[in-house]
Amino acid sequence: MNLLKKNNLIFFLGVGGLIPFWGLSIVPIFDDTLVYLVTELQVFYGAVILSFLGGVHWGVQLVKGEKTNWKQLAWGVSPSLIGWLALSLPIKWGIIALVIGLVISLIVDLRFFNAPSYHWYKKIRLLLTIMAVAAIIINLILS
C-alpha cells in the first residue's frame, strides 16, 4: 500500500490516536458499570480530536501566507465549536454530536484537500474517521 510506504509515521500515529476510541468502546463489554464514565471520556477525547482536525486547516493556511483562504480559516474553528457543543450536551446527545462532527469534518476535509498532493491525507482521514466513528457507535450500542 503506497500510503504505508510514503507516510509511515503519520499513518501509525493516526492509528495510535484510535486507541482511546476503541479502548473506551470495549470497556463496557467487561464492566457495564463503567458505561457512563467511558462514554463521557470518549466525548472528551473526541472533542480534543475535533479541535485538532480544525487546527490542520489553520496550519495549512499559515503556511500559505498571503494566499489564505478565509473559508478554510473559518472552518478551522468549527470543529472546536462542535466539540464544545458535544461537551455541553447530555452524554447521549454529546456522543451523537461527536459522530456528526467527525463525519462533517471528513466531508469538509475531502473538499478542501482536493489537490493531488493531498491524496495520501484524504486516504488516512477516511480510514481514521471510519474507525473512530465505528468505535463511538459501538459504545453507543453498548450503553
C-alpha positions in Angstrom: 0.0 0.0 0.0 1.5 3.3 -1.1 0.0 5.0 1.9 2.2 3.0 4.3 5.4 3.5 2.3 5.1 7.2 1.9 3.7 8.3 5.2 4.6 5.6 7.7 4.9 7.8 10.8 1.8 9.8 10.1 -0.2 6.6 9.4 0.9 4.8 12.6 0.5 7.9 14.8 -3.0 8.3 13.4 -3.8 4.7 14.1 -2.4 5.2 17.6 -4.9 8.0 18.0 -7.7 5.4 17.7 -6.6 3.6 20.8 -8.6 5.7 23.2 -11.7 5.4 21.0 -11.5 1.7 20.7 -10.2 1.1 24.3 -13.1 3.0 25.7 -15.6 1.2 23.4 -14.7 -2.3 24.7 -14.6 -1.5 28.4 -18.4 -1.9 28.8 -18.1 -5.5 27.4 -16.1 -6.3 30.6 -17.7 -4.0 33.1 -21.0 -2.4 32.3 -20.9 -0.3 35.5 -18.4 2.0 33.7 -20.6 2.7 30.7 -21.4 6.3 31.6 -17.8 7.1 32.5 -16.2 5.6 29.4 -18.9 7.4 27.2 -18.1 10.7 28.9 -14.3 10.1 28.4 -15.0 9.2 24.7 -16.8 12.6 24.2 -13.9 14.4 25.9 -11.3 12.7 23.7 -13.5 13.2 20.6 -13.8 16.9 21.3 -10.0 17.2 21.5 -9.7 15.3 18.2 -12.2 17.6 16.6 -10.1 20.6 17.7 -7.0 19.0 16.2 -8.8 18.4 12.9 -9.8 22.1 12.7 -6.2 23.1 13.6 -5.0 21.3 10.5 -6.8 23.8 8.3 -5.2 26.7 10.2 -1.8 25.1 9.8 -2.2 24.8 6.1 -3.3 28.4 5.8 -0.5 29.7 7.9 2.0 28.1 5.5 0.3 29.7 2.6 0.9 33.2 4.0 -0.7 35.9 1.9 -2.8 33.5 -0.1 -5.0 32.5 2.8 -8.5 31.1 2.2 -10.9 32.7 4.7 -13.4 29.9 4.2 -10.8 27.4 5.4 -9.8 29.6 8.3 -13.5 29.9 9.3 -14.0 26.2 9.0 -10.8 25.6 11.1 -12.6 26.9 14.2 -15.8 25.0 13.6 -14.7 21.5 14.7 -13.7 23.0 18.1 -17.1 24.6 18.4 -18.8 21.2 17.6 -16.6 19.5 20.2 -17.5 22.2 22.7 -21.2 21.7 21.9 -20.8 17.9 22.4 -19.3 18.5 25.8 -22.1 20.7 26.9 -24.9 18.3 25.9 -26.3 15.4 27.9 -24.0 12.5 27.3 -26.1 10.6 24.7 -26.6 13.7 22.6 -22.9 14.6 23.1 -21.8 11.3 21.6 -24.2 11.8 18.7 -22.9 15.4 18.1 -19.4 13.9 18.2 -20.2 11.4 15.4 -21.9 14.1 13.3 -18.9 16.4 13.9 -16.4 13.8 12.8 -18.4 13.0 9.7 -18.9 16.6 8.7 -15.2 17.3 9.3 -14.3 14.4 7.0 -16.6 15.7 4.3 -15.1 19.2 4.6 -11.5 17.8 4.5 -12.3 15.8 1.4 -13.4 19.0 -0.3 -10.7 21.4 0.9 -7.8 18.9 0.4 -8.5 18.1 -3.2 -5.1 18.7 -4.8 -3.2 15.6 -5.8 -0.5 16.3 -3.2 -3.2 15.7 -0.5 -4.3 12.3 -1.9 -2.5 10.5 0.9 -4.1 12.7 3.6 -7.5 12.0 2.3 -6.9 8.3 2.5 -5.7 8.5 6.1 -8.6 10.8 7.1 -11.2 8.4 5.6 -9.7 5.4 7.3 -9.3 7.1 10.7 -12.8 8.6 10.6 -14.4 5.3 9.7 -12.6 3.6 12.6 -13.3 6.4 15.1 -17.0 6.6 14.2 -17.3 2.8 14.3 -15.8 2.7 17.9 -18.2 5.5 19.0 -21.2 3.8 17.5 -20.2 0.5 19.3 -20.1 2.5 22.5 -23.5 4.0 21.8 -24.9 0.5 21.2 -23.4 -1.0 24.3 -24.5 1.9 26.6 
